[in-house]
Amino acid sequence: MLKIERWEELRKIFFQSFQYFLSLIIVRSITAINGIFLARFLLSEKFGIFSNINQLAILLTFFASFGLPSAITKFIAQAKENKELLNETFNTAQILIFLTSAIVIIIYFFLCPFLANRIYNKPFLIKYLYFIIFLLLFLTLNNFWIGILQGLKIIKSISLINILYNLISLPLIFFLVRKYEISGGIWAFTIANFFGSLLFFFTIKKYFSLNLNFQKNIAKNILSLTFPTFLSGLVMMPAMWLVTTRLGVTKNFSEVAYFNIANTFFQFLLFMPLAIGMPLTPTIAENIKNQEKIKELLNKIMNYLNIFLFILLLPFLIFSSKIITLLYGNHYLSAVKPFIFVVSAIIPTSIGYILGYYLLGTGKMWLATLFNGVWFVLFVGSTFFFTYKFGALGAGISFYIAYLCQAFLMIFYLKNILIKPFRLLQNLILISFLVIIFYKLI
C-alpha cells in the first residue's frame, strides 16, 4: 500500500511537471528563435553586447528578489490549508518584494555611469544600462508571482502565462530589433514581461485578498529563509555576468556571443530539471517528516531524468557543427567547441538541481550555499585563468568542470539519501570521457 502511494506521488509530480515541461519546451523554443534572429541580425559583436546586458538584467533581478521567489514557495505550500495565514503570508511577502526591488533599482540607477565608464570602458553602453531598469522590475515581479503559484501547485496557470508573454516577444523582437537594434531588443523583452506581469497579477487576485497587512513575525520567518537562499544564489548568480564581462573586456564581445550561443542550448536542455522542480519542492516540504518517501522519489526521478537527458544530448554532440552552421551561419563556427562542453554539463547539472530541490524543500539552504560557492569559485576562477588564452572555449571548459565537481561533492555528501550513489559517479565519469572524445573529433 505504501509503495502504491509513493508511485502515485511520483506520478503526480511527473504529471504536474509535464504541464510545465510543455510550456518550457515552447518558451525555450521561442527563446532560441529570438536568439537566432538576434545573432544573425546584430552579428557577433552587437549580439555579444546584448547578451552581456541581458546577463546583467538577470543578475540585478536576483538582487531585487532577495531570495523571496524560492523561499515563498515553501511558506505558501505550508500555509495553504489556513486561509487567514495564507493571505497574511502573501501580503507580507509582496510588501517585501516591492521594498527590495525599489532599493536595488535606486542603487543601480546611480551606478550606471560607473559601470559604463569604469567596468566596461565603453561610455556608449550607458543608455542600454538605463533601459533595463523597467525590465528588471517586471522580471522581479514575475519571478515572485511564479513562486507564489508554485507553492499553491497551480502549475497550469504558470505554464499558460509563460507561453503567452513569451509568444508576444516574437513579433516585438522582429520589429523593434530591425529598427532599433540593441535598444529594440531590450524594449521588446520589457514590453513582453510587462504583459506577463499583468497576467500574473490578475491570476494572483483569484486566490488572495490583496491588502497592505504587514505581519512582522511572518516577515521574520520569511527573511530567515530568504537570507540563506539569497546567499546561496549570491555565490552563483554573478558568475555568468562576471564571465561574459571578462570575455568582453579581455577579448571581445564576439567571444561573449559564442559562449552565449552554447549557453542558449544548455538552457534549452535544462527544461526538464526545471519542470520537475516546480512540483517537487513543495512536495518535499509537505513530506519533510517522511524521509523514506522523499528518498525513493528523488532516486526514481534522477534515474529517469539522466536517461532522458543522455538520449537528448547525443544528437547535439554528434551534429554540433551542423547545428551551429545551419542556425547561426558559418561566421559562428567558433562557437562549436565551447558548445560541446557547455551542453554536456546538463547531466551533472541535473543531478545538482534535483539534490538542490531536496535541500530547498527541507530548509537546508546553508548547505546549498556551500555547494553553490564551490561551483562559483571553480567556474569564475578557472574562467579568469583560461579565457585570456582560449576565450569562449576556456569559459566552456570551466563551465563543465564546475558543474561536474559540484555534482561529485553533492553525491558524496548526500549519499545517505541516494540508493546507488556510486553508479551516479560512474555515469558522470563516462559522460566526461564522451565529451573529450567529441571535442577531439571536431
C-alpha positions in Angstrom: 0.0 0.0 0.0 2.8 2.4 0.9 4.6 1.6 -2.3 1.5 2.3 -4.3 1.1 5.7 -2.6 4.8 6.6 -3.5 4.2 5.7 -7.1 1.1 7.8 -7.0 3.1 10.7 -5.6 5.7 10.2 -8.3 3.0 10.1 -11.0 1.6 13.4 -9.7 5.0 15.0 -9.8 5.6 13.9 -13.4 2.1 14.9 -14.5 2.5 18.4 -12.9 6.0 18.5 -14.3 4.7 17.6 -17.8 2.4 20.6 -17.8 5.3 22.9 -17.0 7.5 20.8 -19.3 5.3 21.6 -22.3 5.4 25.3 -21.5 9.1 25.2 -21.1 9.6 23.5 -24.4 7.5 26.2 -26.1 9.2 29.0 -24.1 12.7 27.7 -24.7 11.9 27.3 -28.4 10.8 30.9 -28.6 13.9 32.0 -26.7 16.0 30.0 -29.2 14.2 31.6 -32.1 14.7 35.1 -30.7 18.4 34.3 -30.0 18.9 33.0 -33.6 17.3 36.2 -35.0 19.3 38.4 -32.8 22.6 36.7 -33.6 22.0 36.7 -37.3 20.8 40.3 -37.5 23.0 42.0 -34.9 26.1 39.9 -35.8 28.6 38.7 -33.2 29.9 42.0 -31.6 26.5 43.6 -31.1 24.9 40.2 -30.1 27.7 39.8 -27.5 26.8 43.3 -26.1 23.1 42.4 -25.9 23.9 39.0 -24.3 26.0 40.7 -21.6 23.4 43.3 -20.9 20.8 40.5 -20.6 23.0 38.7 -18.1 23.3 41.9 -16.1 19.5 42.2 -16.0 19.2 38.6 -14.7 21.8 39.4 -12.0 20.0 42.5 -10.9 16.7 40.6 -10.8 18.4 38.2 -8.4 19.4 41.1 -6.1 16.0 42.7 -6.3 14.2 39.4 -5.5 16.5 38.8 -2.4 15.7 35.0 -2.4 11.9 35.7 -2.0 10.6 33.7 -5.0 12.3 30.5 -3.9 11.6 30.9 -0.2 7.9 31.9 -0.6 7.2 28.6 -2.4 7.9 26.7 0.8 5.9 29.1 3.1 2.8 29.2 0.7 2.9 25.3 0.5 2.9 25.0 4.3 0.2 27.7 4.9 -2.3 26.9 2.1 -4.6 25.0 4.5 -5.1 28.1 6.6 -6.7 30.8 4.6 -6.0 33.6 7.0 -2.4 32.7 7.4 -2.1 32.2 3.7 -3.3 35.8 3.0 -1.0 37.3 5.7 2.0 35.4 4.3 1.3 36.5 0.7 0.7 40.2 1.5 3.7 40.4 3.8 5.9 38.8 1.2 4.6 41.1 -1.5 5.4 44.2 0.5 8.9 42.8 1.0 9.4 42.2 -2.7 8.4 45.8 -3.6 10.8 47.2 -0.9 13.8 45.1 -2.1 13.1 46.0 -5.8 12.9 49.7 -5.0 16.2 49.6 -3.1 18.1 47.7 -5.8 16.7 49.9 -8.7 17.7 53.2 -6.9 21.2 51.9 -6.2 21.7 50.6 -9.7 20.5 53.8 -11.3 23.3 55.7 -9.7 25.9 53.0 -10.5 25.1 53.0 -14.3 27.8 55.7 -15.2 30.4 53.8 -13.2 29.6 50.5 -14.9 29.8 52.0 -18.4 32.9 54.1 -17.9 35.0 52.1 -15.4 34.0 48.5 -15.7 33.2 48.2 -19.4 35.3 51.2 -20.5 32.6 51.8 -23.1 30.6 55.0 -22.3 28.1 54.4 -25.2 26.8 51.4 -23.2 25.2 53.7 -20.5 21.9 54.1 -22.4 21.4 50.3 -22.6 22.2 50.1 -18.9 19.5 52.6 -18.1 17.0 50.9 -20.4 17.0 47.6 -18.4 15.6 49.2 -15.2 12.0 48.6 -16.3 12.9 45.1 -17.5 14.4 44.5 -14.1 11.2 45.4 -12.3 8.9 43.2 -14.3 11.3 40.2 -14.2 11.4 40.5 -10.4 7.6 40.6 -10.1 7.1 37.7 -12.5 9.6 35.5 -10.6 8.0 36.3 -7.3 4.4 35.6 -8.5 5.7 32.3 -10.1 7.0 31.3 -6.6 3.5 32.1 -5.1 1.7 30.0 -7.7 4.3 27.2 -7.4 3.6 27.0 -3.7 -0.1 26.5 -4.5 0.9 23.9 -7.1 -1.1 25.9 -9.8 1.4 24.8 -12.4 -1.1 25.1 -15.3 -1.5 28.9 -14.8 2.3 29.4 -14.7 2.7 27.4 -17.9 0.0 29.2 -19.8 1.1 32.7 -18.8 4.8 31.9 -19.6 3.7 30.8 -23.0 1.6 33.8 -23.7 4.0 36.6 -22.8 6.9 34.8 -24.5 4.9 34.5 -27.7 4.3 38.2 -27.6 8.1 38.7 -27.6 8.5 37.1 -31.0 6.9 39.8 -33.2 8.2 42.5 -30.9 11.8 41.3 -31.4 11.5 41.0 -35.1 10.0 44.5 -35.5 12.0 46.5 -32.8 15.4 44.9 -33.4 15.3 45.6 -37.1 14.6 49.3 -36.4 16.5 50.0 -33.1 19.0 47.1 -32.9 20.2 46.5 -29.3 17.8 49.1 -27.8 14.9 47.4 -29.7 15.8 44.0 -28.2 15.7 45.4 -24.6 12.4 47.2 -25.1 10.9 44.1 -26.8 11.6 41.9 -23.7 10.5 44.7 -21.4 7.1 45.0 -23.1 6.6 41.2 -23.1 7.5 40.9 -19.4 5.1 43.8 -18.6 2.3 41.9 -20.2 3.4 38.8 -18.2 3.2 40.8 -15.0 -0.4 41.9 -15.8 -1.4 38.3 -16.4 0.2 37.0 -13.2 -1.3 39.9 -11.2 -4.9 39.1 -12.3 -4.3 35.4 -11.7 -3.0 36.0 -8.2 -6.1 38.1 -7.4 -8.3 35.0 -7.7 -6.5 33.3 -4.8 -5.6 36.1 -2.4 -7.2 39.1 -0.7 -4.8 41.9 -1.6 -4.0 44.4 1.1 -1.2 46.2 3.0 -1.4 43.9 6.0 2.3 43.5 7.0 3.0 41.0 9.8 6.4 41.4 11.4 6.6 37.8 12.7 5.8 36.4 9.3 8.3 38.7 7.7 11.0 37.5 10.1 10.2 33.9 9.3 10.3 34.6 5.6 13.6 36.5 5.8 15.1 33.7 7.9 14.9 31.5 4.8 15.3 34.2 2.1 18.7 35.3 3.6 20.4 31.9 3.2 18.6 31.4 -0.1 19.9 34.8 -1.2 23.4 33.9 -0.1 23.1 30.5 -1.9 22.3 32.3 -5.1 24.8 35.1 -4.4 27.6 32.7 -4.9 26.2 31.6 -8.3 24.2 34.4 -10.0 27.1 36.9 -10.5 29.1 34.2 -12.3 27.6 34.5 -15.7 27.8 38.3 -15.8 31.4 38.2 -14.5 32.4 35.6 -17.1 30.8 37.3 -20.0 32.1 40.7 -18.9 35.6 39.1 -18.6 35.3 37.8 -22.1 34.1 41.1 -23.5 36.8 43.2 -21.8 39.8 40.9 -22.2 39.0 39.5 -25.6 35.9 41.0 -27.4 32.1 40.8 -27.3 32.2 38.3 -30.2 33.6 35.7 -27.7 30.6 36.6 -25.4 28.3 35.8 -28.4 30.0 32.4 -28.9 29.6 31.4 -25.3 26.0 32.7 -25.2 25.0 30.5 -28.1 26.3 27.5 -26.3 24.5 28.6 -23.1 21.2 29.1 -25.0 21.2 25.4 -25.9 22.2 24.5 -22.4 19.2 26.5 -21.1 17.0 24.7 -23.6 18.1 21.3 -22.2 17.6 22.5 -18.7 13.8 22.5 -19.2 13.3 19.0 -17.7 15.1 19.6 -14.3 13.3 22.9 -14.0 9.9 21.4 -14.8 10.4 18.7 -12.2 11.4 21.2 -9.6 8.1 23.1 -9.9 6.0 20.4 -8.0 9.0 18.6 -6.3 10.0 21.4 -4.0 6.6 21.9 -2.4 6.1 18.1 -2.3 9.3 17.7 -0.3 8.2 20.5 2.0 4.9 18.8 2.7 6.5 15.4 3.4 9.6 16.6 5.3 9.0 14.1 8.1 8.8 11.1 5.7 12.5 10.7 4.6 12.0 7.3 3.1 9.3 8.6 0.8 11.5 11.5 -0.3 14.5 9.2 -0.8 12.6 6.9 -3.1 11.1 9.8 -5.1 14.5 11.5 -5.6 16.2 8.4 -6.8 13.5 7.4 -9.3 13.4 11.0 -10.6 17.2 11.2 -11.1 17.3 7.8 -12.8 14.6 8.6 -15.3 15.9 12.1 -15.8 19.5 11.1 -16.6 18.4 8.5 -19.1 16.1 11.1 -20.9 18.8 13.8 -20.9 21.5 11.5 -22.2 19.3 10.4 -25.1 18.5 14.1 -25.8 22.2 15.1 -25.5 23.7 12.7 -28.1 22.3 14.4 -31.2 23.5 17.7 -30.0 27.1 16.3 -29.7 27.0 14.4 -32.9 25.7 17.2 -35.1 27.2 20.2 -33.2 28.9 21.8 -36.2 25.9 21.3 -38.4 23.6 22.8 -35.8 25.6 25.9 -35.4 26.2 26.4 -39.1 22.6 25.8 -40.0 21.0 28.1 -37.4 23.6 30.8 -37.0 25.8 30.7 -40.1 29.5 30.0 -40.8 30.7 33.1 -39.0 29.7 31.5 -35.7 31.7 28.3 -36.2 34.0 29.4 -33.3 31.1 28.6 -31.0 31.2 24.8 -31.7 34.0 23.9 -29.3 32.5 25.7 -26.3 29.2 24.3 -27.3 30.4 20.7 -26.7 31.4 21.4 -23.1 28.5 23.7 -22.2 25.7 21.5 -23.4 27.3 18.3 -21.9 27.2 20.0 -18.5 23.4 19.2 -18.5 24.0 15.8 -17.0 25.9 16.8 -13.8 23.7 20.0 -13.6 20.5 17.9 -13.5 21.9 15.9 -10.6 22.8 19.1 -8.7 19.4 20.6 -9.4 17.4 17.6 -8.1 19.5 17.5 -4.9 19.2 21.2 -4.6 15.4 21.0 -4.7 15.8 18.5 -1.8 17.9 21.0 0.2 15.4 23.8 -0.5 12.4 21.7 0.4 14.0 20.6 3.7 15.2 24.1 4.5 18.9 23.3 4.4 19.9 26.4 2.5 23.2 27.0 4.2 24.4 23.6 2.8 23.1 24.6 -0.6 25.1 27.9 -0.3 28.2 25.9 0.4 27.8 23.7 -2.8 27.0 26.8 -4.9 30.0 28.5 -3.5 32.2 25.7 -4.7 30.6 26.0 -8.2 31.2 29.7 -8.3 34.9 29.5 -7.3 35.6 26.8 -9.8 33.7 28.4 -12.7 34.8 32.0 -12.3 38.3 31.1 -11.0 39.1 28.8 -13.9 37.4 31.1 -16.4 39.6 34.0 -15.4 42.6 31.7 -15.9 41.6 30.2 -19.2 39.8 32.9 -21.1 42.7 35.2 -21.8 44.2 32.4 -24.0 41.2 30.3 -25.0 38.3 32.9 -24.9 34.8 31.3 -25.1 36.3 27.8 -25.2 38.0 28.4 -21.8 34.7 29.6 -20.4 33.0 26.4 -21.8 35.6 24.1 -20.2 35.3 25.9 -16.9 31.5 25.7 -17.0 31.7 21.9 -17.4 34.3 21.4 -14.7 32.4 23.5 -12.2 29.1 21.6 -12.6 30.9 18.2 -12.6 32.8 18.9 -9.4 29.7 20.3 -7.7 27.7 17.1 -8.6 30.5 14.9 -7.3 30.6 16.7 -4.0 26.8 16.7 -3.6 26.6 13.0 -4.3 29.3 12.2 -1.7 27.8 14.4 1.0 24.2 13.3 0.4 24.9 9.7 -0.3 22.6 8.6 2.6 19.5 9.8 0.6 20.7 8.1 -2.6 20.1 4.4 -3.3 23.1 3.9 -5.7 25.4 6.9 -5.4 28.4 5.3 -6.9 26.5 4.4 -10.1 25.8 8.1 -10.5 29.5 8.9 -10.1 30.4 6.2 -12.7 27.9 7.8 -15.1 29.5 11.2 -14.7 32.9 9.8 -15.4 31.7 8.1 -18.6 30.0 11.3 -19.8 33.2 13.2 -19.2 35.2 10.7 -21.4 32.5 11.0 -24.1 32.8 14.8 -24.0 36.5 14.6 -24.6 36.1 12.2 -27.5 33.6 14.5 -29.3 35.8 17.5 -28.6 38.8 15.7 -30.2 36.7 14.7 -33.2 35.8 18.3 -34.1 
